Amino acid sequence: MTDQVVLEQAPLNSVDRCDRCGAQAYVRATLLSGLHLFFCSHHAKAYAEGLRAQSIHIHDETHRLASE
């Protein structure tokens, strides 16, 4: 029997910053290596294709921009 570990993704907050430009991050990509990359909405869209190919999970909170 194989145990599967499910890790809950913590919500992003104002301390999380885009790794590209330093703006507030609304997207966290968990890479195949287990490392995390953080992106603002603009850079998440710019790198979306590559992120999908290299990530095991993408936590996207860009919907919050419409309500703020």
PyMOL CGO cylinders between C-alpha atoms (Angstrom):
from pymol import cmd
from pymol.cgo import CYLINDER

trace = [
    CYLINDER, 0.00, 0.00, 0.00, 1.28, 3.46, -0.91, 0.3, 1, 1, 1, 1, 1, 1,
    CYLINDER, 1.28, 3.46, -0.91, 0.73, 6.44, 1.37, 0.3, 1, 1, 1, 1, 1, 1,
    CYLINDER, 0.73, 6.44, 1.37, 0.00, 9.71, -0.37, 0.3, 1, 1, 1, 1, 1, 1,
    CYLINDER, 0.00, 9.71, -0.37, 0.87, 12.90, 1.46, 0.3, 1, 1, 1, 1, 1, 1,
    CYLINDER, 0.87, 12.90, 1.46, -1.36, 15.87, 0.69, 0.3, 1, 1, 1, 1, 1, 1,
    CYLINDER, -1.36, 15.87, 0.69, 0.11, 19.22, 1.64, 0.3, 1, 1, 1, 1, 1, 1,
    CYLINDER, 0.11, 19.22, 1.64, -2.26, 22.13, 1.98, 0.3, 1, 1, 1, 1, 1, 1,
    CYLINDER, -2.26, 22.13, 1.98, -1.14, 25.28, 0.28, 0.3, 1, 1, 1, 1, 1, 1,
    CYLINDER, -1.14, 25.28, 0.28, -1.05, 28.26, 2.63, 0.3, 1, 1, 1, 1, 1, 1,
    CYLINDER, -1.05, 28.26, 2.63, -2.76, 31.36, 1.27, 0.3, 1, 1, 1, 1, 1, 1,
    CYLINDER, -2.76, 31.36, 1.27, -0.46, 33.96, -0.26, 0.3, 1, 1, 1, 1, 1, 1,
    CYLINDER, -0.46, 33.96, -0.26, -0.11, 37.22, 1.62, 0.3, 1, 1, 1, 1, 1, 1,
    CYLINDER, -0.11, 37.22, 1.62, 1.61, 40.60, 1.26, 0.3, 1, 1, 1, 1, 1, 1,
    CYLINDER, 1.61, 40.60, 1.26, 4.96, 39.18, 2.41, 0.3, 1, 1, 1, 1, 1, 1,
    CYLINDER, 4.96, 39.18, 2.41, 5.09, 36.86, -0.63, 0.3, 1, 1, 1, 1, 1, 1,
    CYLINDER, 5.09, 36.86, -0.63, 6.85, 38.74, -3.44, 0.3, 1, 1, 1, 1, 1, 1,
    CYLINDER, 6.85, 38.74, -3.44, 7.31, 38.06, -7.15, 0.3, 1, 1, 1, 1, 1, 1,
    CYLINDER, 7.31, 38.06, -7.15, 10.70, 36.45, -7.82, 0.3, 1, 1, 1, 1, 1, 1,
    CYLINDER, 10.70, 36.45, -7.82, 10.98, 38.45, -11.04, 0.3, 1, 1, 1, 1, 1, 1,
    CYLINDER, 10.98, 38.45, -11.04, 10.03, 42.02, -10.07, 0.3, 1, 1, 1, 1, 1, 1,
    CYLINDER, 10.03, 42.02, -10.07, 9.31, 42.13, -6.33, 0.3, 1, 1, 1, 1, 1, 1,
    CYLINDER, 9.31, 42.13, -6.33, 5.59, 43.00, -6.61, 0.3, 1, 1, 1, 1, 1, 1,
    CYLINDER, 5.59, 43.00, -6.61, 3.07, 41.18, -4.44, 0.3, 1, 1, 1, 1, 1, 1,
    CYLINDER, 3.07, 41.18, -4.44, 2.84, 37.53, -5.51, 0.3, 1, 1, 1, 1, 1, 1,
    CYLINDER, 2.84, 37.53, -5.51, -0.51, 36.05, -6.45, 0.3, 1, 1, 1, 1, 1, 1,
    CYLINDER, -0.51, 36.05, -6.45, 0.83, 32.79, -7.93, 0.3, 1, 1, 1, 1, 1, 1,
    CYLINDER, 0.83, 32.79, -7.93, 3.02, 30.13, -6.29, 0.3, 1, 1, 1, 1, 1, 1,
    CYLINDER, 3.02, 30.13, -6.29, 4.43, 27.39, -8.52, 0.3, 1, 1, 1, 1, 1, 1,
    CYLINDER, 4.43, 27.39, -8.52, 5.75, 24.23, -6.87, 0.3, 1, 1, 1, 1, 1, 1,
    CYLINDER, 5.75, 24.23, -6.87, 8.41, 22.86, -9.17, 0.3, 1, 1, 1, 1, 1, 1,
    CYLINDER, 8.41, 22.86, -9.17, 9.17, 19.19, -9.78, 0.3, 1, 1, 1, 1, 1, 1,
    CYLINDER, 9.17, 19.19, -9.78, 12.23, 19.65, -7.52, 0.3, 1, 1, 1, 1, 1, 1,
    CYLINDER, 12.23, 19.65, -7.52, 9.96, 20.76, -4.65, 0.3, 1, 1, 1, 1, 1, 1,
    CYLINDER, 9.96, 20.76, -4.65, 11.13, 24.37, -4.72, 0.3, 1, 1, 1, 1, 1, 1,
    CYLINDER, 11.13, 24.37, -4.72, 8.64, 27.24, -4.95, 0.3, 1, 1, 1, 1, 1, 1,
    CYLINDER, 8.64, 27.24, -4.95, 8.59, 30.19, -7.33, 0.3, 1, 1, 1, 1, 1, 1,
    CYLINDER, 8.59, 30.19, -7.33, 6.41, 33.21, -6.67, 0.3, 1, 1, 1, 1, 1, 1,
    CYLINDER, 6.41, 33.21, -6.67, 5.02, 35.51, -9.35, 0.3, 1, 1, 1, 1, 1, 1,
    CYLINDER, 5.02, 35.51, -9.35, 2.83, 38.57, -9.67, 0.3, 1, 1, 1, 1, 1, 1,
    CYLINDER, 2.83, 38.57, -9.67, -0.11, 38.19, -12.04, 0.3, 1, 1, 1, 1, 1, 1,
    CYLINDER, -0.11, 38.19, -12.04, 1.78, 39.80, -14.95, 0.3, 1, 1, 1, 1, 1, 1,
    CYLINDER, 1.78, 39.80, -14.95, 4.82, 37.52, -14.74, 0.3, 1, 1, 1, 1, 1, 1,
    CYLINDER, 4.82, 37.52, -14.74, 2.72, 34.42, -14.04, 0.3, 1, 1, 1, 1, 1, 1,
    CYLINDER, 2.72, 34.42, -14.04, 0.95, 35.04, -17.35, 0.3, 1, 1, 1, 1, 1, 1,
    CYLINDER, 0.95, 35.04, -17.35, 4.24, 35.72, -19.13, 0.3, 1, 1, 1, 1, 1, 1,
    CYLINDER, 4.24, 35.72, -19.13, 5.79, 32.43, -17.93, 0.3, 1, 1, 1, 1, 1, 1,
    CYLINDER, 5.79, 32.43, -17.93, 2.60, 30.33, -17.81, 0.3, 1, 1, 1, 1, 1, 1,
    CYLINDER, 2.60, 30.33, -17.81, 3.58, 27.82, -20.49, 0.3, 1, 1, 1, 1, 1, 1,
    CYLINDER, 3.58, 27.82, -20.49, 6.96, 27.05, -18.93, 0.3, 1, 1, 1, 1, 1, 1,
    CYLINDER, 6.96, 27.05, -18.93, 5.50, 26.94, -15.42, 0.3, 1, 1, 1, 1, 1, 1,
    CYLINDER, 5.50, 26.94, -15.42, 2.89, 24.38, -16.43, 0.3, 1, 1, 1, 1, 1, 1,
    CYLINDER, 2.89, 24.38, -16.43, 5.60, 22.17, -17.94, 0.3, 1, 1, 1, 1, 1, 1,
    CYLINDER, 5.60, 22.17, -17.94, 7.91, 22.36, -14.89, 0.3, 1, 1, 1, 1, 1, 1,
    CYLINDER, 7.91, 22.36, -14.89, 5.45, 22.44, -11.97, 0.3, 1, 1, 1, 1, 1, 1,
    CYLINDER, 5.45, 22.44, -11.97, 3.65, 19.79, -9.99, 0.3, 1, 1, 1, 1, 1, 1,
    CYLINDER, 3.65, 19.79, -9.99, 1.21, 22.36, -8.60, 0.3, 1, 1, 1, 1, 1, 1,
    CYLINDER, 1.21, 22.36, -8.60, 0.32, 25.98, -9.34, 0.3, 1, 1, 1, 1, 1, 1,
    CYLINDER, 0.32, 25.98, -9.34, -1.51, 27.88, -6.62, 0.3, 1, 1, 1, 1, 1, 1,
    CYLINDER, -1.51, 27.88, -6.62, -3.24, 30.82, -8.32, 0.3, 1, 1, 1, 1, 1, 1,
    CYLINDER, -3.24, 30.82, -8.32, -4.93, 33.62, -6.35, 0.3, 1, 1, 1, 1, 1, 1,
    CYLINDER, -4.93, 33.62, -6.35, -5.16, 36.18, -9.16, 0.3, 1, 1, 1, 1, 1, 1,
    CYLINDER, -5.16, 36.18, -9.16, -8.94, 36.23, -8.68, 0.3, 1, 1, 1, 1, 1, 1,
    CYLINDER, -8.94, 36.23, -8.68, -8.25, 38.36, -5.57, 0.3, 1, 1, 1, 1, 1, 1,
    CYLINDER, -8.25, 38.36, -5.57, -7.16, 41.24, -7.80, 0.3, 1, 1, 1, 1, 1, 1,
    CYLINDER, -7.16, 41.24, -7.80, -10.69, 41.76, -9.05, 0.3, 1, 1, 1, 1, 1, 1,
    CYLINDER, -10.69, 41.76, -9.05, -12.08, 42.05, -5.52, 0.3, 1, 1, 1, 1, 1, 1,
    CYLINDER, -12.08, 42.05, -5.52, -9.38, 44.35, -4.10, 0.3, 1, 1, 1, 1, 1, 1,
]
cmd.load_cgo(trace, "trace")
